[in-house]
Structure formats: C-alpha cells, structure tokens
Amino acid sequence: MAETLLLSRTKFATFLACQRRFQLRYRRQLPWPDAPLPEQAELVQRRGQQFHQLLERHFLGLPVELNEVGDSTVRGWWLAFQSSKLQLPSGRSLPELSLTVPVGEHLLGGRFDLLITNNQMAHIFDWKTGRPQPESRLAHDWQTRLYLAMIAESGDALGTRFAPEQIAITYWYVSEPDKPRTIHYDQSWHEQNWAEIQQLVAQIESQLSLDEWPLTDDLEQCRVCAYQAYCGRQAAGRAELAADEDEEAIISLQLEPNIP
C-alpha cells in the first residue's frame, strides 16, 4: 500500500527550496540542528502566539481579559483590532480550524486563523503580526494558494460546497489595521492553481518512490539552512533571522510535529 503524505504549505515551500532539506526534515525526521532562537526572535514568536490566542477566545465567544495580558505590545494589537475597520461577514465563525483535503492518494492540511461561512460564501481571515506584504505578493504565496484551493476542494466537509467565486482570504496586519488585504478566488484561477498543486504533489510522490533528493543549486538557501553540516555546505555561511520577521516564518524554521 502506497504511503499517504500529509502535505502543508511549509512542506511545499521546503520541497521547492531544497529537496534534500525535505528529505532530512520530513523523511528522515532528523532534529533541526539549530541554535536556540535569539531573545528578540523568541519575543516576536511569543507575542504572535498570544495575539492569536486572544482572537481565538474572542471568536469563540469567550471574554478577553485585557488586564491579564502582561505584554503592552499585544494589548496594543488587540485594541487596534477592536478599533479597526475590518469588515467581518455574518455567518458561522470557526477560529483555529484545521482542515484536510484529499489530493490523489495524499492529503493537504491547513489551519485557518478564522473561517467564516454562510450559504453564500467562505471567507478566511489570517492575522499577521509581522511586516506587511503587498497583495500581489500574497496572491502568489503558498498559504494563499493552498488555503483557497482547499476550501474549493473540501466538498461537504464544511456543510456547504463552495464555488471558487464564493471564496476569499483576508490578511490583517497589526501594523496596518485599516488596510486589510483581501484576495478573491475564481474558477479560472482554481483550475490552474489546483493543476499546479497536483503536479507538485506528483513530483514529491515521484521523488519518494525514487528516493533521490538532490541538493539545491541556490546557495542562498543553504546560507539560512541549519542542515548545512549534513550536506557539506558549511562554507555557505549562516544568516541570523531578522527579529521583525513574521511569527509564522520563525515557527516554520522549527521542526514540525511528525504526523502519520
């Protein structure tokens, strides 16, 4: 019986960056041999997690006790969210929703900060505490492409089937609370996007059967990869992660839990 893979945006990005890194991290499951995060980077990560927890409580209908939040920056983000002009559609709110969708013999997995659905639409919201990105760049990001495609291919898993034209994703940045980036899906984009996702899954499956995992030709990838020693590319150097990077970027550098 063929192995079923659970693939995510981080795994896609890792495979495209370097197939050997994908093998070491997800196939051989080697510990990520990295030094502890710098103190500032740990603070960025912790603040991002706290903020997401506040919004999860809010959309679960639980009280948010702001006086219990010791970090003034996180309190400021929460107040900015409360006073922002972000328009939320009416419907069922599903915070921190995990979803898996089949693609061939494998599965795509994602976790949405917030999904709001009704009979006419499905709208994903993603909370960002890092540096704002332009909408054009976000539209090509694997998070956008994978999340929109997963909703379109989810069938009855959400209670309603949604056509691509009924699906959208909004990125909300704490530093620009009144400038949310909303990206709308459509059938033409979905057909192309889903075909490319299937092709990438097939490529990963092919490498899995061949058990060949070539090194990247892009030494810039090696420069920020903690697996340098396994590949003999220590000479590429090591770059320290900037302290103001998005918390998702920091978390993605850590070893993900092994999921069967």
ChimeraX attribute file (.defattr): number of C-alpha atoms within 10 A of each C-alpha:
attribute: neighborCount
match mode: 1-to-1
recipient: residues
	/A:1	3
	/A:2	8
	/A:3	11
	/A:4	13
	/A:5	18
	/A:6	19
	/A:7	20
	/A:8	19
	/A:9	19
	/A:10	18
	/A:11	17
	/A:12	19
	/A:13	16
	/A:14	19
	/A:15	20
	/A:16	14
	/A:17	18
	/A:18	19
	/A:19	20
	/A:20	20
	/A:21	27
	/A:22	21
	/A:23	20
	/A:24	17
	/A:25	20
	/A:26	19
	/A:27	13
	/A:28	10
	/A:29	14
	/A:30	12
	/A:31	14
	/A:32	15
	/A:33	14
	/A:34	12
	/A:35	7
	/A:36	8
	/A:37	16
	/A:38	12
	/A:39	10
	/A:40	12
	/A:41	20
	/A:42	16
	/A:43	15
	/A:44	18
	/A:45	23
	/A:46	14
	/A:47	20
	/A:48	20
	/A:49	15
	/A:50	15
	/A:51	20
	/A:52	20
	/A:53	15
	/A:54	20
	/A:55	20
	/A:56	18
	/A:57	14
	/A:58	13
	/A:59	15
	/A:60	13
	/A:61	10
	/A:62	11
	/A:63	10
	/A:64	15
	/A:65	9
	/A:66	15
	/A:67	9
	/A:68	8
	/A:69	14
	/A:70	9
	/A:71	13
	/A:72	12
	/A:73	12
	/A:74	22
	/A:75	19
	/A:76	13
	/A:77	19
	/A:78	19
	/A:79	13
	/A:80	17
	/A:81	19
	/A:82	11
	/A:83	11
	/A:84	16
	/A:85	12
	/A:86	14
	/A:87	8
	/A:88	11
	/A:89	13
	/A:90	10
	/A:91	15
	/A:92	13
	/A:93	19
	/A:94	17
	/A:95	22
	/A:96	19
	/A:97	12
	/A:98	11
	/A:99	17
	/A:100	19
	/A:101	20
	/A:102	16
	/A:103	18
	/A:104	11
	/A:105	13
	/A:106	18
	/A:107	16
	/A:108	21
	/A:109	18
	/A:110	20
	/A:111	15
	/A:112	17
	/A:113	19
	/A:114	21
	/A:115	21
	/A:116	17
	/A:117	22
	/A:118	16
	/A:119	12
	/A:120	13
	/A:121	19
	/A:122	26
	/A:123	23
	/A:124	24
	/A:125	20
	/A:126	20
	/A:127	19
	/A:128	21
	/A:129	24
	/A:130	19
	/A:131	13
	/A:132	19
	/A:133	12
	/A:134	8
	/A:135	15
	/A:136	10
	/A:137	9
	/A:138	18
	/A:139	17
	/A:140	10
	/A:141	13
	/A:142	16
	/A:143	19
	/A:144	22
	/A:145	20
	/A:146	20
	/A:147	23
	/A:148	25
	/A:149	22
	/A:150	20
	/A:151	26
	/A:152	23
	/A:153	20
	/A:154	17
	/A:155	14
	/A:156	10
	/A:157	12
	/A:158	13
	/A:159	11
	/A:160	15
	/A:161	18
	/A:162	21
	/A:163	18
	/A:164	22
	/A:165	17
	/A:166	19
	/A:167	22
	/A:168	21
	/A:169	22
	/A:170	21
	/A:171	20
	/A:172	22
	/A:173	22
	/A:174	24
	/A:175	14
	/A:176	16
	/A:177	16
	/A:178	16
	/A:179	15
	/A:180	21
	/A:181	20
	/A:182	17
	/A:183	18
	/A:184	15
	/A:185	21
	/A:186	15
	/A:187	13
	/A:188	10
	/A:189	15
	/A:190	19
	/A:191	13
	/A:192	10
	/A:193	16
	/A:194	19
	/A:195	12
	/A:196	12
	/A:197	19
	/A:198	13
	/A:199	12
	/A:200	15
	/A:201	21
	/A:202	16
	/A:203	13
	/A:204	20
	/A:205	18
	/A:206	12
	/A:207	15
	/A:208	14
	/A:209	11
	/A:210	9
	/A:211	11
	/A:212	12
	/A:213	17
	/A:214	13
	/A:215	14
	/A:216	16
	/A:217	10
	/A:218	10
	/A:219	14
	/A:220	14
	/A:221	14
	/A:222	24
	/A:223	18
	/A:224	16
	/A:225	22
	/A:226	19
	/A:227	21
	/A:228	19
	/A:229	11
	/A:230	12
	/A:231	12
	/A:232	9
	/A:233	14
	/A:234	15
	/A:235	11
	/A:236	15
	/A:237	13
	/A:238	14
	/A:239	12
	/A:240	10
	/A:241	14
	/A:242	11
	/A:243	18
	/A:244	15
	/A:245	16
	/A:246	18
	/A:247	22
	/A:248	15
	/A:249	13
	/A:250	18
	/A:251	13
	/A:252	14
	/A:253	17
	/A:254	15
	/A:255	15
	/A:256	15
	/A:257	8
	/A:258	10
	/A:259	8
	/A:260	7
